[in-house]
């Protein structure tokens, strides 16, 4: 008997929590999503202080500043700070991406006031002690050394380095490289904090068992005395290094497989084709059943898995196909990737293939926003990119509205096979000939630390 794939049922109705907003007199923005089911609240401080604000030669300052927030305040050492948060039944964490910095915690409603005062102290009066910064720098430098031996991370770093123009911030890791991290001083971190961590550049997001009235009251107590200048938006340079097809090998002698990155500059997050692009990419390489994965994994047995994605930023982040394949099939795997990109541009989707993608995207959507932490992060994303507070409520409707014609149009406008950058981390002696047989231009060979 032939097995019949079960058909999906009617999607359950889902409504994202209502978001209320207000602004304190000092410019600090407040966003509240009430979720009273459990006595928990996630507080997320969203600051316009991401890696795009790094200055030339100090790439990584934004990341170090965010990490150093948890290392202590003017009143408390790092150990004392951790202990205070633990007494409140919570933990503090912070980090950055390209467009913003985030500091957050989740706590019971009854301890929200005390936790928020601690968060206020961390954000407004960090100590930035020299010993703590040197330890954080050493950890980052150790990561960079490890990266040279780890093909996956090395491929990601090299792809960005080779894709973007040298003066673009996107050409370097969001956490900086060895030269820039080594150069960062306590003065640099302090100056970055003073310039970018201000009330007018910050949105305090509450998700959980809290009202707007209580959130404002507690925020006034913890942040009302905070002041600072208005921060100008970062000017993002997303220029590419050069146009056309280019192939690069990052040589790792005797590597048993090749780590591949194939792609080009993508589009900004606020592009009007966002939803058609999301559906198109799901079909191309965003799902397990996508064309690229079925080709490379199921049909050709080149890899355990292959995927594609657009890295969404305020500037145009990269579009990249990522996979690792056996050394002897490096060339054929790249050829199949390029074939699937071309096919996505040329063919109109069959209805069942399109439905498979849209059903998945709409079906998994509500599962992603079941916790207060996930809802707070979603509100942060909507805030950073100005998506509107109805974005998540309308998300599934907008996905379902994408047609096969929309998908093909998105592929034709936003996939550029003529401008593909191919990066392979592997044994150059074993794979160079197979890459030279492809129509991807002159092949350049680099060491793990750069150079041809």
N, C-alpha and C positions, 0 to 999 in steps of 0.2 A: 504494500500500500504506500502510495506517495504521500509524504507529509505535506500538510497544507499550513502555510504560515498564517498564524492568527491575525485577524485584522484589529487595529486599535479601536477602542471605544470612543465615545464622545468625550472630548477633554472637559475636565471639571472646571467650573467657573473659578477664576482666581482674581483677586483684587489686591494689589500691592497696598500696604498701609498708607493712609493719608499723611501727607507731609505738611506741617505748618512751619512758617518761617517768620522771623523778626530780626531786628538789628538793635544792639545795645548802643548807648550814646557814644561809646568810644570806637564804634565801627565794627565790633565783633558781631558776626552773623550767627544766628541760632536757627537750627532746623530740628524739628521734633517729629518722630513717627511713633505714635502711641501703640504699644503692643501689650495689653494688660494681662495676657494669658498666664504669664509667670512673673514673679516679683524680681525681675532682672532688668538691668539697663546697660546697654553698651554706649559708651561715650567715645566719640571719635573726633579728634581735632584735626581738621584738614587745613593745611597751610600751603600757600603758593610758594613753595620752596623746593621744588624738584630739581633734578639734575640739569634741566635746561637752563637753570640760573647760574650754573657754574661759570666762572671766568676762565679764560684761556690760561693754561699752565697750572690751574688749580682744580682740574677736573677730579671729582670725588669729594669736594668740600661739602656739598649738599648731603651726601650720604654719611660722611663722618659726623656732621652736625646733628643729623637725626639720630644716629646711633649713640652719640655722646650724651643726648638728653637723659638717658637712663643711667648714666654713670655718677649721678649725684647733683645736688643743688648747692646754693650758697650756704645752706644750713645743714644739709645731710650728705654723708658720704654715699657711695654707690651701694654698699652693704646695708646701711641704715635705710636707704630709700626702698630697697627690696623688702626689707623687714616690715616697714610701715605698710607697704601695699599688701603684703601677705597677711598682716593683722586684720586688714579690711576684707580678706578673702578674695583678693584679686591679684593680678599681675599686670605690669605695664609693658607695652612693646611699641616700637617705633620703626619707621623705615621710609623709603622714598621710592618713587618711580620717576619717569621723565618729567612729569608735569606738577607733581605735588609731593609734600611730605605728610606723613600720617603719624599721630600718636594716639593710642587708644587703650581702653581697659573695659572690662565687663564686671559689674558688681551688683549686689542685691540692692533693691530700692532703698532700704532703710539705711544703707551705708553710702548712698550716692553723694550726699553732701560732703562727707569727709574725703571720699575718693576724688571728688572734683577739686577740692582745695589742694590736694596733693598734685593733681594733674596741672593745676594752675601754677604751682611752685616750679614744677619741672619745666613747663614751657616758658615761663617768664623770668626765671632766675637760675638757669643751669650754671654749674660751676666751671665746666671745661678745664679740669685740672690737667696739667701737662702729662703726668704719668698715665692717666686714663687715655688721653689722646694717643700717646705713643704706643700703648698696648693695642688700641683699635687699628692704628696704622700698621703695626706689625702683623696683625691678623689678616688685614687686607693684602699685604705684600706676600704673606704665606699662601693665600688663596691664589694669587697671580702665579706664583711658582708652581703650585699644583695644577693650575690650568694648562700650563705648557705640556704636562704629561697626560692630560685628560682630553681625548679627541673631541668629545661632544661640546664642551665649553669652549675649547680652542676654535672649533669651527664657527660657533656663534660669534665670537669676538672678531675673528678674521673676516667673516662675511661683512660685518658692519664697517670694519676698518677699510675694506676694499671697495665697498659700495659708495660710501659718502665722501664728499670732498674733505681734504685734511682740516679745513677751517670749520667744518660742521661739528657741533657738539655730538651729533649722532655717530660720528666716526670712532668715538671712544666709548668704552663701557660706562654705564651710568654710575658705577662706583669708582671710575678713574683707572689709570694705568700706573705702572711702577714709578715713572718719573714724576707724574703729577701728585700722586699720593705721598711720595717721599718729601715733596716740597711743601706740603701743607703744614702750617704752624697753628699753635693755639690762637694766635692773633687772627689768622685767616678764619678759623672757625667762629671766633667771637664776632668778627666783623660780619660774617655771613648771617649769623643769628640776629644781630642787631638790624641788619638791612632787610631781612625777609620774614622774620618771626614778629609780626606786628598784628594788632587786633583787626585792622582793616584787610589783612591778607588771610585771615583765619575764619573758618566756619566751624562752629562747635555743633556736632550732630549727636542727637540723643535718639536711640531706638530701644523701646521697651516700655516698662511700666512706669511712665512718667508723663506728666501733663506739661503743656507749654508754660503755664504759670509757675510750676515748681522749677522747671529748667531755667527760666529767666531769673528767678530768685537766687538759685544756687550759682548760676553763672555770674551774676552781678557780684556776689560775695567773693568768688574765686578769681574773677578776671576784671572786675570793674575798675580797678586802679591801673590796669595795663594801658600803655600808650606807645605810640610809634608812628613813623611816617607812612604814607601810602606807598605801596610797592608798585612800580611800573611792570606791566606784563613782560615776560621774557620774549625776546625776538629770536625765533627759532630759524636757524639756517639748516634747511634740509636738502641743500644742493648735493648732487651726486658727483662722484669723481670723474666719470667719463661716460659717454653714450656708446651704445653698441653692445655686442656680445663679447665676453671675456672669460677665459678659464684660468684658474689659479690652483696650484697644488701646494699645500703646506706639508712639507716633507717630514715624515716620521718613519725612520728606517725600520724595515721588517714588520711594519704594522700588518696584522692579519686581516684587517678590513678597512674600508674607506668610509669616513664620515662625510656626508655630502650636504651642501647647502646650495640651492638653486633658486634664484629669485631676482627681484629688482625693487626699486622704490615703490611704495604703495601710495595710499592716499591719507588725507587727514581724517580724524575721527568724525568731524562734523560734515563730511561730504554727504550730499543729498542722496547718493546711491548706496548709503550704508546698508540698508536691509537687503536689496538685491545682491550686494557683494557678500554679505553674510551667508545667504542661501547658496549663492554660487560657490563660495569656498567650501561650504559643507559638502557639496556634491563633488568638488574637485579633490579635496584632501582633508576636510575637517571632521569626517566621520570614519568609523572603522570600515563601513561599507562604501567609502568614497572611491572614486575612479583610480586615483593614484595608489591607494593602499591595495585595492583588489588587483591591480595590474602588477605591482612590484612584489607583493606578498603572496597572493593566492595564485595568480596565473604564472608568474615567472620564478617564484621562490627565491627572489633576490635578497629579501630582508624579512625581519620579524614585524616590521611596521614602518609606515611612511605617512607623513602628514604635511599639510600646508596651512598657512595662516597669515593674516594681516596683523601687524603689531600696531594697535591703535594709539595714536598720540595727537597732541595739538598740531604738531608738524606731521609731515608725511613719513611715517615709519616704514620699515621694510615689509614686503611680501616675500615669504620664503617657504620653499619645500625642504623638509628635513628628513633624512633617513641615514642609516648605516648599512652598507652592503659588503658582501665578500669582495676581496680585492680583485679577483678575476672577472667580476661582472660590473666593475665600476663604470666603464664606458656604456655598456648596454643599459644600465640602470638610468644613467643621465639621459640617454636617448629616449627611454620610455617616459620619463618625466616631461621632457620637452614635447613629446607626442601627445600626452594627455592635456597639457596646457593648450596646444594647438586645437585639439579636438573639442575642448570646452568652448573655444571661441567659434568654432565652425558649425557645431551641431546644436539643434534645439532640443531641450530636455524632453524625454518621454514623461507622460503624466505620472506614472507610478514612481519613477525616480525622483521627480520633484516632490511628490507627496511624501515619500520616505524621509526626505530632508526636512520639510516643513513640519511634519508630524513629530519628528524627533526634537527639533528646536522648540516647538511650542509645548511638547509634553514634558521635557526636562526642565523647562523654565521655572515653574513654581517650586520645584524641589530645591533650587539654588537659594531660595530666600525664605527659609524656614526659621532661621535663628536671628536674634537681635544683631549679632555681629555681621551677618551677611546682609541684612537690611541696611545697616549703617554704611557698609562698604558700597552698596548699590547707590545710596543717596549721595555718597561722596563722588562716585563716578558721574552721576547726573549733574552734580554741582560743578565739577571741574570742566565739563564740556558743554554746560548750559543746555542740557537736554530737556528740561522742563519736568515738573513734578508728576505729570501724567505719563511720562515715558514708559515706565514699567507696567502700568495698567494697560496701555495700548500696545505693548510689545508683541503679544501673540497675534493680535489683529493685523499688525503691520507685516509680520512674517507671513501669515496666511494670504495676504494680499499680493505677494510676489508671484509673478507669472513666469512661465517658461521663456517668454519673450524678454522679460526683465532680466532673467538670469543670463541669457545669451548676450544681451546688450551690455550688462555689467562685465562679462568676460571680454567682450570685444573692446571695451573702453579701458579696462583696468588690469588686464593681463597683457604683458608685452614680451612675447617670445623673442622679438628682435633685440631686446635690451637685457637679456638674461646674463646675470653674473653667476658663474659656476665656481664653487670652492670645494675642493676635495682635500681632506686631511688624511694622508696615507703615505704609503711607500712610493715615492716618485718613480723609482726605477721600474716598478711593477705596473704602474697605471698611466704613466705619461703617454705612451704610444696609443692607448685606447682613447684618451681624451683628445689627442691630436687628430684622431680619425673623425671626430665630431665637428660640426660647423659652429664652433664657439670661439674662433679667433686664435691668436697666438697664445700658447700655454706658458704661463710664468710659474716658476718654482720658488718657494719661499722657505726660510727656516721658521721654526716655531716662534722666534722673537722678531720676525719681520725681515725684509730684505729679499732680493732675488738671488 
